[in-house]
Amino acid sequence: MNTTKKLYKSDTNQVFSGVIGGVGEYLDIDATVLRLAYVLITIATGVFPAIIAYLIAVAIVPQKPRVHDIPKSEYSEKKEETK
């Protein structure tokens, strides 16, 4: 059974693009806490570096695959693994 976690943008917990919500889901931390930490880091670093880092994350972190995006052969394997 494949139990590796993957980082994806959140499709349910998003304010702008879902990056921080996805990190929260990945780390099992409330996204609100992460957003507050991000704002504090942004202020502490002089705004520009944190904004550039966020834009890079938006470009790199993939969207969570939906069931209709997964090839049928992989979906049937995943369905059997969860039984």
Phi, psi and omega in degrees: 000137182268112183247018180286138177271145177235145179273124176228159170292142179282137176262354180245335184241074183226146174251308177253289183238352178095005182295308182292324175298321177294321177296320178297318177295320181295318183266359185056046177237143178301128183296333178296320177297317179295322179295319177297317178298320179297318179297316179297318178295320179300315179293318184291331183265003179087027173069304188302310181300320181291324178292319177298316179298319179295317179296323176295318178297321178300321182284329187267317185289125183280160173289150177292129180292140177266163183303320181286347177272343182276133176303145186303322181296319179290323181296317180294326177293316180293324180294319179291326180294328183279350180284000000 
